[in-house]
Amino acid sequence: MEYLLAWRMALAKDLLARSDVGIAEVAERVGYGSASTFSTAFSRHVGRPPGRFARQG
């Protein structure tokens, strides 16, 4: 299960680095049913929210 989470978050980081992909679309692409659930998981795993990660690169 940890491997799947790490893979999803690595994919999410790559997608967020592209300016043309929004958080809701990233959440859907990596398998989350809602953007808020994805944001919570991303923040716990990466240490900052996906919006801030996308802006700061």
PQR file of N, CA, C, O and H, with PARSE charges and radii, in Angstrom:
ATOM      1  N   MET A   1       0.824  -1.191   0.000 -0.4000 1.5000
ATOM      2  CA  MET A   1       0.000   0.000   0.000 -0.0000 2.0000
ATOM      3  C   MET A   1       0.874   1.263   0.000  0.5500 1.7000
ATOM      4  O   MET A   1       0.536   2.246  -0.659 -0.5500 1.4000
ATOM      5  N   GLU A   2       1.962   1.243   0.712 -0.4000 1.5000
ATOM      6  CA  GLU A   2       2.866   2.389   0.754 -0.0000 2.0000
ATOM      7  C   GLU A   2       3.475   2.649  -0.623  0.5500 1.7000
ATOM      8  O   GLU A   2       3.672   3.799  -1.015 -0.5500 1.4000
ATOM      9  H   GLU A   2       2.237   0.445   1.248  0.4000 1.0000
ATOM     10  N   TYR A   3       3.768   1.582  -1.344 -0.4000 1.5000
ATOM     11  CA  TYR A   3       4.315   1.731  -2.695 -0.0000 2.0000
ATOM     12  C   TYR A   3       3.314   2.451  -3.599  0.5500 1.7000
ATOM     13  O   TYR A   3       3.688   3.348  -4.355 -0.5500 1.4000
ATOM     14  H   TYR A   3       3.607   0.648  -1.026  0.4000 1.0000
ATOM     15  N   LEU A   4       2.055   2.059  -3.520 -0.4000 1.5000
ATOM     16  CA  LEU A   4       1.016   2.686  -4.338 -0.0000 2.0000
ATOM     17  C   LEU A   4       0.897   4.170  -4.014  0.5500 1.7000
ATOM     18  O   LEU A   4       0.790   4.997  -4.920 -0.5500 1.4000
ATOM     19  H   LEU A   4       1.752   1.331  -2.907  0.4000 1.0000
ATOM     20  N   LEU A   5       0.914   4.511  -2.736 -0.4000 1.5000
ATOM     21  CA  LEU A   5       0.842   5.916  -2.335 -0.0000 2.0000
ATOM     22  C   LEU A   5       2.044   6.690  -2.880  0.5500 1.7000
ATOM     23  O   LEU A   5       1.888   7.784  -3.422 -0.5500 1.4000
ATOM     24  H   LEU A   5       1.001   3.840  -2.000  0.4000 1.0000
ATOM     25  N   ALA A   6       3.238   6.123  -2.735 -0.4000 1.5000
ATOM     26  CA  ALA A   6       4.442   6.798  -3.230 -0.0000 2.0000
ATOM     27  C   ALA A   6       4.382   6.980  -4.745  0.5500 1.7000
ATOM     28  O   ALA A   6       4.783   8.024  -5.259 -0.5500 1.4000
ATOM     29  H   ALA A   6       3.365   5.234  -2.294  0.4000 1.0000
ATOM     30  N   TRP A   7       3.887   5.980  -5.456 -0.4000 1.5000
ATOM     31  CA  TRP A   7       3.770   6.074  -6.912 -0.0000 2.0000
ATOM     32  C   TRP A   7       2.765   7.154  -7.301  0.5500 1.7000
ATOM     33  O   TRP A   7       3.030   7.962  -8.191 -0.5500 1.4000
ATOM     34  H   TRP A   7       3.562   5.132  -5.038  0.4000 1.0000
ATOM     35  N   ARG A   8       1.612   7.168  -6.632 -0.4000 1.5000
ATOM     36  CA  ARG A   8       0.592   8.185  -6.916 -0.0000 2.0000
ATOM     37  C   ARG A   8       1.135   9.592  -6.680  0.5500 1.7000
ATOM     38  O   ARG A   8       0.903  10.494  -7.485 -0.5500 1.4000
ATOM     39  H   ARG A   8       1.397   6.511  -5.908  0.4000 1.0000
ATOM     40  N   MET A   9       1.855   9.777  -5.582 -0.4000 1.5000
ATOM     41  CA  MET A   9       2.371  11.101  -5.248 -0.0000 2.0000
ATOM     42  C   MET A   9       3.483  11.522  -6.208  0.5500 1.7000
ATOM     43  O   MET A   9       3.588  12.703  -6.538 -0.5500 1.4000
ATOM     44  H   MET A   9       2.044   9.045  -4.928  0.4000 1.0000
ATOM     45  N   ALA A  10       4.308  10.590  -6.660 -0.4000 1.5000
ATOM     46  CA  ALA A  10       5.337  10.917  -7.647 -0.0000 2.0000
ATOM     47  C   ALA A  10       4.687  11.350  -8.952  0.5500 1.7000
ATOM     48  O   ALA A  10       5.119  12.320  -9.574 -0.5500 1.4000
ATOM     49  H   ALA A  10       4.223   9.630  -6.393  0.4000 1.0000
ATOM     50  N   LEU A  11       3.662  10.639  -9.362 -0.4000 1.5000
ATOM     51  CA  LEU A  11       2.932  11.004 -10.570 -0.0000 2.0000
ATOM     52  C   LEU A  11       2.264  12.373 -10.399  0.5500 1.7000
ATOM     53  O   LEU A  11       2.286  13.200 -11.310 -0.5500 1.4000
ATOM     54  H   LEU A  11       3.312   9.850  -8.857  0.4000 1.0000
ATOM     55  N   ALA A  12       1.675  12.599  -9.230 -0.4000 1.5000
ATOM     56  CA  ALA A  12       1.020  13.874  -8.944 -0.0000 2.0000
ATOM     57  C   ALA A  12       2.025  15.026  -8.993  0.5500 1.7000
ATOM     58  O   ALA A  12       1.714  16.088  -9.533 -0.5500 1.4000
ATOM     59  H   ALA A  12       1.657  11.927  -8.490  0.4000 1.0000
ATOM     60  N   LYS A  13       3.210  14.834  -8.446 -0.4000 1.5000
ATOM     61  CA  LYS A  13       4.239  15.878  -8.488 -0.0000 2.0000
ATOM     62  C   LYS A  13       4.592  16.230  -9.927  0.5500 1.7000
ATOM     63  O   LYS A  13       4.718  17.405 -10.273 -0.5500 1.4000
ATOM     64  H   LYS A  13       3.462  13.972  -8.008  0.4000 1.0000
ATOM     65  N   ASP A  14       4.749  15.214 -10.757 -0.4000 1.5000
ATOM     66  CA  ASP A  14       5.059  15.462 -12.166 -0.0000 2.0000
ATOM     67  C   ASP A  14       3.943  16.242 -12.845  0.5500 1.7000
ATOM     68  O   ASP A  14       4.204  17.187 -13.590 -0.5500 1.4000
ATOM     69  H   ASP A  14       4.647  14.260 -10.476  0.4000 1.0000
ATOM     70  N   LEU A  15       2.698  15.844 -12.588 -0.4000 1.5000
ATOM     71  CA  LEU A  15       1.566  16.532 -13.197 -0.0000 2.0000
ATOM     72  C   LEU A  15       1.434  17.967 -12.699  0.5500 1.7000
ATOM     73  O   LEU A  15       1.132  18.871 -13.478 -0.5500 1.4000
ATOM     74  H   LEU A  15       2.487  15.077 -11.984  0.4000 1.0000
ATOM     75  N   LEU A  16       1.660  18.178 -11.409 -0.4000 1.5000
ATOM     76  CA  LEU A  16       1.548  19.523 -10.840 -0.0000 2.0000
ATOM     77  C   LEU A  16       2.645  20.455 -11.349  0.5500 1.7000
ATOM     78  O   LEU A  16       2.465  21.672 -11.381 -0.5500 1.4000
ATOM     79  H   LEU A  16       1.905  17.443 -10.776  0.4000 1.0000
ATOM     80  N   ALA A  17       3.767  19.889 -11.742 -0.4000 1.5000
ATOM     81  CA  ALA A  17       4.858  20.707 -12.266 -0.0000 2.0000
ATOM     82  C   ALA A  17       4.484  21.320 -13.616  0.5500 1.7000
ATOM     83  O   ALA A  17       5.080  22.309 -14.042 -0.5500 1.4000
ATOM     84  H   ALA A  17       3.913  18.900 -11.717  0.4000 1.0000
ATOM     85  N   ARG A  18       3.498  20.727 -14.283 -0.4000 1.5000
ATOM     86  CA  ARG A  18       3.001  21.273 -15.548 -0.0000 2.0000
ATOM     87  C   ARG A  18       1.917  22.296 -15.226  0.5500 1.7000
ATOM     88  O   ARG A  18       0.978  21.998 -14.487 -0.5500 1.4000
ATOM     89  H   ARG A  18       3.013  19.924 -13.937  0.4000 1.0000
ATOM     90  N   SER A  19       2.041  23.459 -15.760 -0.4000 1.5000
ATOM     91  CA  SER A  19       1.113  24.538 -15.405 -0.0000 2.0000
ATOM     92  C   SER A  19      -0.276  24.363 -16.011  0.5500 1.7000
ATOM     93  O   SER A  19      -1.213  25.053 -15.610 -0.5500 1.4000
ATOM     94  H   SER A  19       2.803  23.701 -16.360  0.4000 1.0000
ATOM     95  N   ASP A  20      -0.420  23.450 -16.968 -0.4000 1.5000
ATOM     96  CA  ASP A  20      -1.699  23.305 -17.645 -0.0000 2.0000
ATOM     97  C   ASP A  20      -2.638  22.294 -16.993  0.5500 1.7000
ATOM     98  O   ASP A  20      -3.725  22.043 -17.515 -0.5500 1.4000
ATOM     99  H   ASP A  20       0.342  22.890 -17.293  0.4000 1.0000
ATOM    100  N   VAL A  21      -2.248  21.717 -15.878 -0.4000 1.5000
ATOM    101  CA  VAL A  21      -3.062  20.691 -15.222 -0.0000 2.0000
ATOM    102  C   VAL A  21      -3.489  21.194 -13.841  0.5500 1.7000
ATOM    103  O   VAL A  21      -2.645  21.536 -13.012 -0.5500 1.4000
ATOM    104  H   VAL A  21      -1.366  21.920 -15.453  0.4000 1.0000
ATOM    105  N   GLY A  22      -4.801  21.238 -13.599 -0.4000 1.5000
ATOM    106  CA  GLY A  22      -5.318  21.697 -12.314 -0.0000 2.0000
ATOM    107  C   GLY A  22      -5.335  20.596 -11.269  0.5500 1.7000
ATOM    108  O   GLY A  22      -5.171  19.420 -11.594 -0.5500 1.4000
ATOM    109  H   GLY A  22      -5.486  20.960 -14.272  0.4000 1.0000
ATOM    110  N   ILE A  23      -5.532  20.974 -10.025 -0.4000 1.5000
ATOM    111  CA  ILE A  23      -5.497  20.030  -8.916 -0.0000 2.0000
ATOM    112  C   ILE A  23      -6.595  18.973  -9.037  0.5500 1.7000
ATOM    113  O   ILE A  23      -6.348  17.795  -8.776 -0.5500 1.4000
ATOM    114  H   ILE A  23      -5.666  21.930  -9.762  0.4000 1.0000
ATOM    115  N   ALA A  24      -7.785  19.377  -9.424 -0.4000 1.5000
ATOM    116  CA  ALA A  24      -8.882  18.408  -9.561 -0.0000 2.0000
ATOM    117  C   ALA A  24      -8.560  17.367 -10.629  0.5500 1.7000
ATOM    118  O   ALA A  24      -8.857  16.185 -10.458 -0.5500 1.4000
ATOM    119  H   ALA A  24      -7.985  20.333  -9.636  0.4000 1.0000
ATOM    120  N   GLU A  25      -7.962  17.800 -11.712 -0.4000 1.5000
ATOM    121  CA  GLU A  25      -7.597  16.863 -12.779 -0.0000 2.0000
ATOM    122  C   GLU A  25      -6.473  15.931 -12.324  0.5500 1.7000
ATOM    123  O   GLU A  25      -6.490  14.740 -12.635 -0.5500 1.4000
ATOM    124  H   GLU A  25      -7.721  18.760 -11.851  0.4000 1.0000
ATOM    125  N   VAL A  26      -5.506  16.466 -11.597 -0.4000 1.5000
ATOM    126  CA  VAL A  26      -4.433  15.632 -11.057 -0.0000 2.0000
ATOM    127  C   VAL A  26      -5.017  14.575 -10.124  0.5500 1.7000
ATOM    128  O   VAL A  26      -4.660  13.399 -10.200 -0.5500 1.4000
ATOM    129  H   VAL A  26      -5.491  17.433 -11.344  0.4000 1.0000
ATOM    130  N   ALA A  27      -5.916  15.006  -9.246 -0.4000 1.5000
ATOM    131  CA  ALA A  27      -6.551  14.068  -8.308 -0.0000 2.0000
ATOM    132  C   ALA A  27      -7.223  12.929  -9.060  0.5500 1.7000
ATOM    133  O   ALA A  27      -7.074  11.763  -8.693 -0.5500 1.4000
ATOM    134  H   ALA A  27      -6.206  15.962  -9.184  0.4000 1.0000
ATOM    135  N   GLU A  28      -7.953  13.262 -10.102 -0.4000 1.5000
ATOM    136  CA  GLU A  28      -8.643  12.239 -10.888 -0.0000 2.0000
ATOM    137  C   GLU A  28      -7.654  11.313 -11.584  0.5500 1.7000
ATOM    138  O   GLU A  28      -7.837  10.096 -11.593 -0.5500 1.4000
ATOM    139  H   GLU A  28      -8.073  14.209 -10.400  0.4000 1.0000
ATOM    140  N   ARG A  29      -6.622  11.882 -12.159 -0.4000 1.5000
ATOM    141  CA  ARG A  29      -5.639  11.081 -12.905 -0.0000 2.0000
ATOM    142  C   ARG A  29      -4.872  10.108 -12.012  0.5500 1.7000
ATOM    143  O   ARG A  29      -4.490   9.030 -12.467 -0.5500 1.4000
ATOM    144  H   ARG A  29      -6.473  12.871 -12.151  0.4000 1.0000
ATOM    145  N   VAL A  30      -4.643  10.467 -10.758 -0.4000 1.5000
ATOM    146  CA  VAL A  30      -3.880   9.563  -9.883 -0.0000 2.0000
ATOM    147  C   VAL A  30      -4.789   8.673  -9.032  0.5500 1.7000
ATOM    148  O   VAL A  30      -4.312   7.930  -8.174 -0.5500 1.4000
ATOM    149  H   VAL A  30      -4.953  11.342 -10.389  0.4000 1.0000
ATOM    150  N   GLY A  31      -6.097   8.754  -9.274 -0.4000 1.5000
ATOM    151  CA  GLY A  31      -6.997   7.783  -8.667 -0.0000 2.0000
ATOM    152  C   GLY A  31      -7.772   8.219  -7.451  0.5500 1.7000
ATOM    153  O   GLY A  31      -8.296   7.373  -6.726 -0.5500 1.4000
ATOM    154  H   GLY A  31      -6.485   9.357  -9.971  0.4000 1.0000
ATOM    155  N   TYR A  32      -7.864   9.507  -7.201 -0.4000 1.5000
ATOM    156  CA  TYR A  32      -8.643   9.997  -6.056 -0.0000 2.0000
ATOM    157  C   TYR A  32     -10.028  10.435  -6.530  0.5500 1.7000
ATOM    158  O   TYR A  32     -10.180  10.998  -7.614 -0.5500 1.4000
ATOM    159  H   TYR A  32      -7.438  10.195  -7.789  0.4000 1.0000
ATOM    160  N   GLY A  33     -11.020  10.167  -5.704 -0.4000 1.5000
ATOM    161  CA  GLY A  33     -12.392  10.504  -6.033 -0.0000 2.0000
ATOM    162  C   GLY A  33     -12.731  11.965  -5.847  0.5500 1.7000
ATOM    163  O   GLY A  33     -13.700  12.459  -6.423 -0.5500 1.4000
ATOM    164  H   GLY A  33     -10.896   9.709  -4.824  0.4000 1.0000
ATOM    165  N   SER A  34     -11.944  12.659  -5.051 -0.4000 1.5000
ATOM    166  CA  SER A  34     -12.206  14.082  -4.836 -0.0000 2.0000
ATOM    167  C   SER A  34     -10.892  14.833  -4.665  0.5500 1.7000
ATOM    168  O   SER A  34      -9.884  14.276  -4.230 -0.5500 1.4000
ATOM    169  H   SER A  34     -11.156  12.258  -4.583  0.4000 1.0000
ATOM    170  N   ALA A  35     -10.933  16.103  -5.018 -0.4000 1.5000
ATOM    171  CA  ALA A  35      -9.741  16.944  -4.896 -0.0000 2.0000
ATOM    172  C   ALA A  35      -9.355  17.150  -3.432  0.5500 1.7000
ATOM    173  O   ALA A  35      -8.171  17.248  -3.110 -0.5500 1.4000
ATOM    174  H   ALA A  35     -11.752  16.556  -5.372  0.4000 1.0000
ATOM    175  N   SER A  36     -10.353  17.217  -2.542 -0.4000 1.5000
ATOM    176  CA  SER A  36     -10.033  17.447  -1.130 -0.0000 2.0000
ATOM    177  C   SER A  36      -9.333  16.234  -0.509  0.5500 1.7000
ATOM    178  O   SER A  36      -8.406  16.394   0.285 -0.5500 1.4000
ATOM    179  H   SER A  36     -11.315  17.138  -2.804  0.4000 1.0000
ATOM    180  N   THR A  37      -9.767  15.037  -0.860 -0.4000 1.5000
ATOM    181  CA  THR A  37      -9.101  13.828  -0.366 -0.0000 2.0000
ATOM    182  C   THR A  37      -7.670  13.760  -0.886  0.5500 1.7000
ATOM    183  O   THR A  37      -6.743  13.423  -0.149 -0.5500 1.4000
ATOM    184  H   THR A  37     -10.521  14.906  -1.505  0.4000 1.0000
ATOM    185  N   PHE A  38      -7.507  14.084  -2.159 -0.4000 1.5000
ATOM    186  CA  PHE A  38      -6.170  14.111  -2.745 -0.0000 2.0000
ATOM    187  C   PHE A  38      -5.297  15.153  -2.048  0.5500 1.7000
ATOM    188  O   PHE A  38      -4.148  14.871  -1.705 -0.5500 1.4000
ATOM    189  H   PHE A  38      -8.260  14.358  -2.757  0.4000 1.0000
ATOM    190  N   SER A  39      -5.833  16.349  -1.839 -0.4000 1.5000
ATOM    191  CA  SER A  39      -5.062  17.424  -1.205 -0.0000 2.0000
ATOM    192  C   SER A  39      -4.582  17.031   0.182  0.5500 1.7000
ATOM    193  O   SER A  39      -3.444  17.312   0.556 -0.5500 1.4000
ATOM    194  H   SER A  39      -6.766  16.578  -2.117  0.4000 1.0000
ATOM    195  N   THR A  40      -5.450  16.383   0.940 -0.4000 1.5000
ATOM    196  CA  THR A  40      -5.077  15.933   2.282 -0.0000 2.0000
ATOM    197  C   THR A  40      -3.950  14.909   2.213  0.5500 1.7000
ATOM    198  O   THR A  40      -2.963  15.019   2.939 -0.5500 1.4000
ATOM    199  H   THR A  40      -6.375  16.154   0.637  0.4000 1.0000
ATOM    200  N   ALA A  41      -4.096  13.916   1.341 -0.4000 1.5000
ATOM    201  CA  ALA A  41      -3.075  12.876   1.206 -0.0000 2.0000
ATOM    202  C   ALA A  41      -1.763  13.466   0.702  0.5500 1.7000
ATOM    203  O   ALA A  41      -0.692  13.109   1.193 -0.5500 1.4000
ATOM    204  H   ALA A  41      -4.898  13.827   0.751  0.4000 1.0000
ATOM    205  N   PHE A  42      -1.842  14.363  -0.274 -0.4000 1.5000
ATOM    206  CA  PHE A  42      -0.645  14.990  -0.829 -0.0000 2.0000
ATOM    207  C   PHE A  42       0.080  15.792   0.248  0.5500 1.7000
ATOM    208  O   PHE A  42       1.301  15.702   0.382 -0.5500 1.4000
ATOM    209  H   PHE A  42      -2.712  14.653  -0.673  0.4000 1.0000
ATOM    210  N   SER A  43      -0.673  16.571   1.010 -0.4000 1.5000
ATOM    211  CA  SER A  43      -0.069  17.390   2.073 -0.0000 2.0000
ATOM    212  C   SER A  43       0.636  16.532   3.110  0.5500 1.7000
ATOM    213  O   SER A  43       1.723  16.882   3.568 -0.5500 1.4000
ATOM    214  H   SER A  43      -1.665  16.643   0.901  0.4000 1.0000
ATOM    215  N   ARG A  44       0.038  15.432   3.478 -0.4000 1.5000
ATOM    216  CA  ARG A  44       0.659  14.525   4.458 -0.0000 2.0000
ATOM    217  C   ARG A  44       1.929  13.891   3.904  0.5500 1.7000
ATOM    218  O   ARG A  44       2.921  13.746   4.616 -0.5500 1.4000
ATOM    219  H   ARG A  44      -0.846  15.149   3.106  0.4000 1.0000
ATOM    220  N   HIS A  45       1.891  13.518   2.636 -0.4000 1.5000
ATOM    221  CA  HIS A  45       3.018  12.808   2.043 -0.0000 2.0000
ATOM    222  C   HIS A  45       4.168  13.743   1.677  0.5500 1.7000
ATOM    223  O   HIS A  45       5.334  13.413   1.895 -0.5500 1.4000
ATOM    224  H   HIS A  45       1.084  13.637   2.056  0.4000 1.0000
ATOM    225  N   VAL A  46       3.838  14.906   1.121 -0.4000 1.5000
ATOM    226  CA  VAL A  46       4.858  15.816   0.594 -0.0000 2.0000
ATOM    227  C   VAL A  46       5.250  16.890   1.610  0.5500 1.7000
ATOM    228  O   VAL A  46       6.380  17.377   1.591 -0.5500 1.4000
ATOM    229  H   VAL A  46       2.891  15.173   0.944  0.4000 1.0000
ATOM    230  N   GLY A  47       4.335  17.254   2.483 -0.4000 1.5000
ATOM    231  CA  GLY A  47       4.644  18.266   3.490 -0.0000 2.0000
ATOM    232  C   GLY A  47       4.125  19.651   3.158  0.5500 1.7000
ATOM    233  O   GLY A  47       4.311  20.586   3.937 -0.5500 1.4000
ATOM    234  H   GLY A  47       3.417  16.858   2.499  0.4000 1.0000
ATOM    235  N   ARG A  48       3.487  19.792   2.031 -0.4000 1.5000
ATOM    236  CA  ARG A  48       2.840  21.056   1.655 -0.0000 2.0000
ATOM    237  C   ARG A  48       1.683  20.755   0.706  0.5500 1.7000
ATOM    238  O   ARG A  48       1.687  19.734   0.019 -0.5500 1.4000
ATOM    239  H   ARG A  48       3.336  19.033   1.398  0.4000 1.0000
ATOM    240  N   PRO A  49       0.706  21.634   0.671 -0.5600 1.5000
ATOM    241  CA  PRO A  49      -0.472  21.397  -0.173  0.2800 2.0000
ATOM    242  C   PRO A  49      -0.109  21.405  -1.660  0.5500 1.7000
ATOM    243  O   PRO A  49       0.880  22.023  -2.056 -0.5500 1.4000
ATOM    244  N   PRO A  50      -0.899  20.727  -2.473 -0.5600 1.5000
ATOM    245  CA  PRO A  50      -0.576  20.657  -3.906  0.2800 2.0000
ATOM    246  C   PRO A  50      -0.560  22.010  -4.603  0.5500 1.7000
ATOM    247  O   PRO A  50       0.233  22.212  -5.522 -0.5500 1.4000
ATOM    248  N   GLY A  51      -1.409  22.933  -4.195 -0.4000 1.5000
ATOM    249  CA  GLY A  51      -1.389  24.265  -4.813 -0.0000 2.0000
ATOM    250  C   GLY A  51      -0.082  24.980  -4.579  0.5500 1.7000
ATOM    251  O   GLY A  51       0.470  25.585  -5.498 -0.5500 1.4000
ATOM    252  H   GLY A  51      -2.054  22.769  -3.448  0.4000 1.0000
ATOM    253  N   ARG A  52       0.415  24.918  -3.381 -0.4000 1.5000
ATOM    254  CA  ARG A  52       1.704  25.557  -3.056 -0.0000 2.0000
ATOM    255  C   ARG A  52       2.844  24.833  -3.773  0.5500 1.7000
ATOM    256  O   ARG A  52       3.763  25.470  -4.289 -0.5500 1.4000
ATOM    257  H   ARG A  52      -0.033  24.426  -2.635  0.4000 1.0000
ATOM    258  N   PHE A  53       2.781  23.508  -3.803 -0.4000 1.5000
ATOM    259  CA  PHE A  53       3.806  22.727  -4.511 -0.0000 2.0000
ATOM    260  C   PHE A  53       3.857  23.146  -5.983  0.5500 1.7000
ATOM    261  O   PHE A  53       4.939  23.327  -6.543 -0.5500 1.4000
ATOM    262  H   PHE A  53       2.035  22.991  -3.384  0.4000 1.0000
ATOM    263  N   ALA A  54       2.699  23.297  -6.599 -0.4000 1.5000
ATOM    264  CA  ALA A  54       2.633  23.660  -8.017 -0.0000 2.0000
ATOM    265  C   ALA A  54       3.206  25.051  -8.259  0.5500 1.7000
ATOM    266  O   ALA A  54       3.896  25.270  -9.255 -0.5500 1.4000
ATOM    267  H   ALA A  54       1.821  23.150  -6.144  0.4000 1.0000
ATOM    268  N   ARG A  55       2.930  25.990  -7.363 -0.4000 1.5000
ATOM    269  CA  ARG A  55       3.426  27.361  -7.529 -0.0000 2.0000
ATOM    270  C   ARG A  55       4.917  27.455  -7.281  0.5500 1.7000
ATOM    271  O   ARG A  55       5.614  28.202  -7.968 -0.5500 1.4000
ATOM    272  H   ARG A  55       2.370  25.813  -6.554  0.4000 1.0000
ATOM    273  N   GLN A  56       5.418  26.706  -6.305 -0.4000 1.5000
ATOM    274  CA  GLN A  56       6.829  26.807  -5.927 -0.0000 2.0000
ATOM    275  C   GLN A  56       7.719  25.874  -6.729  0.5500 1.7000
ATOM    276  O   GLN A  56       8.934  26.063  -6.794 -0.5500 1.4000
ATOM    277  H   GLN A  56       4.852  26.100  -5.747  0.4000 1.0000
ATOM    278  N   GLY A  57       7.115  24.874  -7.335 -0.4000 1.5000
ATOM    279  CA  GLY A  57       7.895  23.954  -8.163 -0.0000 2.0000
ATOM    280  C   GLY A  57       8.733  23.010  -7.442  0.5500 1.7000
ATOM    281  O   GLY A  57       9.422  22.199  -8.061 -0.5500 1.4000
ATOM    282  H   GLY A  57       6.128  24.721  -7.283  0.4000 1.0000
TER
END
